Amino acid sequence: MAPTSSVEPVSPVAERGRAPAATVAEPMAPRPEHFFNRELSWLAFNERVLEEASNVAHPLLERLRFLSISSSNLDEFYMVRVAGLKGLAHAGVTTQSQDGLTPARQLEAINERAGRLMADQQRIWHGLATELREQGISVLELDEVSEADRADLRKRFADEALAVLTPIAIDPAHPFPFIPNCGMGVVLQLSQGRDEDLIGLLLLPGKLDRFVRLPGPEARYVRLESLIAHWTDLLFPGFGVKSFGYFRVIRDSDIEIEEEAE
């Protein structure tokens, strides 16, 4: 009996000498939940920096340094990133980021999270201040200072600070002055008899130390702005202080440089 042979079937594609066509997958459309917002992610990073200020494994002054870094980081964030978003929001831009947020919505989320971050900074500072005091380093209020130390501070304030402080009255004849980036100041509500209240302003010059050391071997300090608010009679003679507050200005540093065309 003659042997039989089997023949493998040949596909039509192979017969034509062509490889099977590859299946191309459709790209997935980006979805907002797949992305983290860049600005909120940066705030999360700065929260991690701040956490190091509470890490008791670090030396006390190193923890204070982490607190300072988180503060300067936040300043820079507002100078550049938040300033840019505010510009977009004011221009009416409603384009959504990859995570589905408009500039205005990003600003809302940033301010909410940054508010919590700043509250944490204050809480951590109060804890560190207590530990610093236990180690002989104190930042005091004037009501914690002895009469002798207060007299010394007043004399030094009059001799050293008055010459470089410029009292400013805010009224129609004296508009609000320009305040430089990161400038600090004291604003006061002043009264003089039955006359209408006056708003006074004092900017803290950079040439003065913000923390004034008290005499003695201990590392005791008071804030310059506390001295200004307490001894306004030297700056605004004849006026009483009804209220006062401190402020600090952070300006837009998101500058775009355009080169001139040849």
C-alpha positions as CSV (number, residue, x, y, z in Angstrom):
1,M,0.0,0.0,0.0
2,A,1.4,3.3,-1.0
3,P,2.4,5.7,1.8
4,T,0.1,8.7,2.3
5,S,1.3,12.2,2.9
6,S,-0.4,15.0,4.7
7,V,-0.2,18.6,3.5
8,E,-0.4,21.5,6.1
9,P,-2.9,24.1,5.0
10,V,-1.4,27.3,4.0
11,S,-3.1,30.5,5.1
12,P,-4.1,33.0,2.4
13,V,-1.8,35.6,3.9
14,A,1.2,33.2,3.8
15,E,0.3,32.4,0.2
16,R,0.5,36.0,-0.8
17,G,3.9,36.3,1.0
18,R,2.7,38.9,3.5
19,A,2.9,38.9,7.3
20,P,-0.4,39.1,9.3
21,A,-1.4,42.7,10.1
22,A,-0.6,43.8,13.6
23,T,-3.5,45.0,15.8
24,V,-2.9,48.7,16.8
25,A,-4.3,49.5,20.2
26,E,-6.2,52.7,20.5
27,P,-4.4,55.2,22.9
28,M,-6.1,55.7,26.2
29,A,-7.6,59.1,26.6
30,P,-6.1,61.0,29.6
31,R,-8.4,61.1,32.6
32,P,-8.1,63.8,35.4
33,E,-8.0,61.1,38.1
34,H,-4.8,59.8,36.6
35,F,-2.9,63.0,37.4
36,F,-1.7,64.8,40.5
37,N,-2.0,68.6,40.4
38,R,1.6,70.0,40.1
39,E,1.0,72.8,42.6
40,L,-0.7,70.7,45.2
41,S,2.0,68.1,44.8
42,W,4.6,70.8,45.5
43,L,2.7,71.8,48.7
44,A,2.7,68.1,49.7
45,F,6.5,68.1,49.3
46,N,6.8,71.2,51.5
47,E,4.6,69.6,54.1
48,R,7.2,66.8,54.2
49,V,9.9,69.4,54.8
50,L,7.9,70.8,57.7
51,E,7.5,67.3,59.2
52,E,11.2,67.2,59.7
53,A,10.8,70.2,62.1
54,S,8.9,67.9,64.4
55,N,11.3,65.0,64.1
56,V,12.9,64.7,67.5
57,A,15.7,62.7,66.0
58,H,17.2,66.0,64.7
59,P,19.0,68.5,66.9
60,L,16.8,71.3,68.1
61,L,18.4,74.1,66.0
62,E,18.3,71.8,63.0
63,R,14.5,71.4,63.5
64,L,14.2,75.2,63.6
65,R,16.1,75.3,60.3
66,F,13.6,72.9,58.7
67,L,10.8,75.2,59.8
68,S,12.6,78.2,58.3
69,I,13.2,76.3,55.0
70,S,9.5,75.4,54.8
71,S,8.6,79.1,55.2
72,S,11.0,80.4,52.6
73,N,9.9,77.6,50.2
74,L,6.3,78.8,50.6
75,D,7.3,82.4,50.0
76,E,8.9,81.4,46.7
77,F,5.9,79.2,45.7
78,Y,3.6,82.2,46.1
79,M,6.0,84.6,44.3
80,V,6.2,82.4,41.2
81,R,3.6,79.6,40.9
82,V,0.6,81.3,42.7
83,A,1.4,84.6,41.0
84,G,1.3,82.9,37.6
85,L,-2.0,81.3,38.4
86,K,-3.5,84.6,39.6
87,G,-2.5,86.2,36.3
88,L,-4.3,83.5,34.4
89,A,-7.4,83.7,36.6
90,H,-7.5,87.5,36.3
91,A,-7.2,87.2,32.5
92,G,-10.3,84.9,32.5
93,V,-8.5,81.8,31.4
94,T,-10.6,78.7,32.1
95,T,-8.5,76.0,30.5
96,Q,-8.2,73.0,32.7
97,S,-4.9,71.4,33.7
98,Q,-4.4,67.7,33.1
99,D,-6.0,67.0,36.5
100,G,-9.1,68.9,35.5
101,L,-8.7,72.1,37.5
102,T,-9.1,75.6,36.1
103,P,-6.6,78.3,37.4
104,A,-9.3,79.7,39.7
105,R,-10.1,76.3,41.1
106,Q,-6.4,75.6,41.6
107,L,-6.1,78.8,43.6
108,E,-8.9,77.8,45.8
109,A,-7.3,74.4,46.5
110,I,-3.9,76.0,47.0
111,N,-5.1,78.6,49.5
112,E,-7.0,75.9,51.5
113,R,-4.0,73.6,51.7
114,A,-1.5,76.5,52.3
115,G,-3.7,77.7,55.1
116,R,-3.4,74.4,56.9
117,L,0.3,74.4,56.2
118,M,0.8,77.8,57.8
119,A,-1.3,76.8,60.8
120,D,1.0,73.8,61.2
121,Q,4.0,76.1,61.0
122,Q,2.7,78.2,63.8
123,R,1.9,75.2,65.9
124,I,5.4,73.7,65.4
125,W,7.0,77.1,66.1
126,H,5.2,77.4,69.5
127,G,6.5,73.9,70.4
128,L,10.0,74.7,69.3
129,A,9.9,78.0,71.2
130,T,9.1,76.1,74.4
131,E,12.0,73.7,73.8
132,L,14.3,76.6,73.0
133,R,13.4,78.4,76.2
134,E,14.2,75.2,78.2
135,Q,17.7,75.4,76.5
136,G,18.1,79.1,77.5
137,I,17.0,80.7,74.2
138,S,13.9,82.9,74.6
139,V,11.9,85.1,72.3
140,L,10.0,87.3,74.8
141,E,7.0,89.7,74.7
142,L,7.5,93.1,76.4
143,D,5.2,92.2,79.3
144,E,7.7,89.4,80.2
145,V,10.6,91.8,80.4
146,S,11.7,93.4,83.7
147,E,11.4,97.2,84.2
148,A,15.2,97.5,84.1
149,D,15.4,95.7,80.8
150,R,12.5,97.6,79.4
151,A,14.2,100.9,80.2
152,D,17.4,99.7,78.5
153,L,15.4,98.6,75.4
154,R,13.6,102.0,75.2
155,K,16.9,103.9,75.3
156,R,18.4,101.6,72.6
157,F,15.3,101.9,70.5
158,A,15.4,105.7,70.7
159,D,19.2,105.9,70.0
160,E,19.4,103.3,67.2
161,A,16.1,102.6,65.6
162,L,14.4,106.0,65.5
163,A,16.9,107.4,63.0
164,V,16.1,104.8,60.4
165,L,12.3,104.5,60.9
166,T,10.0,106.6,58.9
167,P,6.5,107.1,60.3
168,I,3.9,107.4,57.5
169,A,0.4,108.7,57.7
170,I,-2.1,107.2,55.3
171,D,-4.6,109.8,54.1
172,P,-5.7,111.4,50.8
173,A,-2.6,113.5,50.8
174,H,-0.3,110.6,51.6
175,P,-1.3,107.5,49.6
176,F,-0.2,104.0,50.5
177,P,3.5,103.7,49.8
178,F,5.2,101.0,47.7
179,I,6.3,98.1,49.8
180,P,9.1,96.0,48.4
181,N,9.0,92.2,48.0
182,C,9.1,90.4,51.4
183,G,8.8,93.8,53.1
184,M,7.4,93.8,56.7
185,G,5.6,96.6,58.5
186,V,3.4,97.7,61.3
187,V,0.0,99.3,60.6
188,L,-1.6,101.3,63.5
189,Q,-4.9,102.9,64.1
190,L,-4.1,106.1,65.9
191,S,-6.4,108.6,67.8
192,Q,-5.9,112.2,69.0
193,G,-8.7,113.5,71.2
194,R,-12.0,113.8,69.3
195,D,-10.3,114.1,65.9
196,E,-10.9,111.4,63.3
197,D,-8.7,108.3,63.7
198,L,-5.5,108.3,61.7
199,I,-3.9,105.2,60.0
200,G,-0.1,105.1,60.6
201,L,2.4,102.9,58.9
202,L,6.0,101.9,59.7
203,L,8.1,99.7,57.5
204,L,10.9,97.6,59.0
205,P,14.1,98.6,57.4
206,G,16.5,95.8,56.4
207,K,19.4,97.4,58.1
208,L,17.9,96.8,61.6
209,D,18.0,93.3,63.2
210,R,14.5,92.0,63.6
211,F,15.4,90.3,66.9
212,V,16.9,92.6,69.6
213,R,18.9,90.9,72.3
214,L,18.4,91.8,75.9
215,P,21.4,92.5,78.1
216,G,22.8,89.7,80.2
217,P,24.4,86.3,79.6
218,E,21.1,84.6,78.6
219,A,20.1,84.4,75.0
220,R,16.9,86.5,75.4
221,Y,15.3,88.4,72.5
222,V,12.4,90.6,71.7
223,R,11.0,91.4,68.2
224,L,11.6,94.8,66.7
225,E,8.0,95.1,65.6
226,S,6.9,94.7,69.3
227,L,9.1,97.6,70.2
228,I,7.6,99.7,67.4
229,A,4.0,99.0,68.5
230,H,4.8,99.6,72.2
231,W,6.6,102.9,71.8
232,T,4.6,104.7,69.2
233,D,4.8,107.9,71.3
234,L,8.3,108.3,70.1
235,L,7.2,107.9,66.5
236,F,3.7,109.6,66.5
237,P,3.9,112.1,69.3
238,G,0.5,113.1,70.7
239,F,-1.3,110.1,69.4
240,G,-2.7,107.1,71.2
241,V,-2.9,103.6,69.7
242,K,-6.3,102.0,69.4
243,S,-5.1,98.9,67.5
244,F,-2.2,97.6,65.5
245,G,-1.2,94.7,63.4
246,Y,1.8,93.3,61.5
247,F,1.9,92.5,57.8
248,R,4.2,91.2,55.2
249,V,4.0,91.6,51.4
250,I,5.0,89.0,48.8
251,R,5.1,90.2,45.3
252,D,4.8,88.6,41.9
253,S,8.3,87.4,40.7
254,D,7.0,85.4,37.7
255,I,8.8,87.6,35.2
256,E,9.0,86.7,31.5
257,I,11.9,88.1,29.6
258,E,11.3,88.7,25.9
259,E,14.3,89.1,23.6
260,E,14.0,91.8,20.9
261,A,13.8,90.5,17.4
262,E,16.8,91.2,15.2
